[in-house]
Amino acid sequence: MKRYNITVNGKAYDVAVEEVGGDAAAAPVAAAPAATPAAAPAPAAAPAAAAVEGTKVTAPMPGNVLDVKVAVGDTVAAGQAIVVLEAMKMENDINAPVAGKILSITATKGSQVDTGAVLAVIG
């Protein structure tokens, strides 16, 4: 067990990390995070598609909404910027994952969003 002092946003944390030996333990650790994100969005997207009849555009990180570049009813292309999200003093374009029509926009300029928050729905 190794102990580290880590400072996040000016607050110090004392963290204990257990070292796991062997290559066999390292492979499942790498496989588990890859499988979890892939498995989590698929079940969430299927019910959302049925309930809202569209593809949800979610925030990949927490941050502040600087700008909403589309309006309800606009037609967007896959990869087109929908929202500008500021996170860690960087502006990030949140792009449309699919082409379609904007069914709803839940993001508002100046609001704060958490990771996974629905910003818009494309149908």
N, C-alpha and C positions, 0 to 999 in steps of 0.2 A: 504494500500500500504506500503510495507516494502522496505527499501533501503539497498543494500549490496555493499561493495567494493570487487571486485574479481580481482585477478592478474593471467593473462594467458601469459605464455612465457615472463615474466618480464614486461608486460604492464598492468597497472591498469585500470579497468573498473568500473564505477558507474552504478549499475543495480537496477532498481525498479521492484519489484515483487508484483503482486496483488494476494491476498489470496482469493480463492473462497470457500465459505462455503457450507456445506452439503455433504452427501454421493452421492446424485444423480449427482452432478457435477463431482465427482471423477471417477465414472464409465465410462462416455464417454471419459474422458481424457485418461484412460488406454486403452480403446477399440480403439481409433483413431490411436495411434502410431502402434498398432499391425495390424490394417487393412491396413494402408498406405504402410508399407514395403511388405506385402503379395500381395497387389494389384499392386504395381509399377513394381516388377520384372516380373510378369506374362505377361503383355502386351509387355514389352521390350524384353522378351525372345522369344515370338512368332514371331515377325517380324524379329528378328536377326536370328532365326533358318531358316526362309524362305530365307533370303538374303544370309547368309553365309553357310547355311546347316550344322550347328554345334551348340554346346553348348559353350557359352562364359564363360570364367573364368575371373571374375573381381576382382579388388582390394577391399577388405572390409574396407580399411582405407588408408589414405595417407601415403606415406613412400618412402624409397629408395630401389631399386631392388639390393640385394646383390648377388644373383645367379639365373641363369636360369638352372634348372636341366634336362630339356628335349630339344629335337630338333624336328624340323618339320619332320613328318613321323614316329616318335616314337609311340609305342602303350603303353597306360597307363591304370592302373586299377583305379577304383573309390577309392578315398582317398589317392592316390599317390601324393607326393609332386611334384609340377611343378615349383614353383618360391619361393625363400626365400625373404621376404619383411621385411626390418627393419623399425619399427615404434616405437617411444618413447624409443629408445635404446634397443629394444627387437627384436630378430629375430623371424619371424613368417613364418611357412611353409604355402603356399597357395596350397591347395590340389585340385585334379581333382574331380569335383562333379559327374562325370559319367566315365565309362570305354569307351575307344575308341582310335582313332588315332589323333595325334596332326596335325591339318590342318594348323594352323598359330601361330606364336608367335610374339606379338607386344612389349613385355617387353624386355629391353636390360639391361645388367649388368651395374650398376652405374647410371641408370636413376631414376628420381623422378616420382612418379605416384600419382594421386589424387584418392579419393574414387570413385569407380565405373568404373575406367579405365579398359579397356579390356587388359588382360595380355596374353591370349592365346585362341584359339578356338579348341574344340575337336569335331571330327565328328564320 
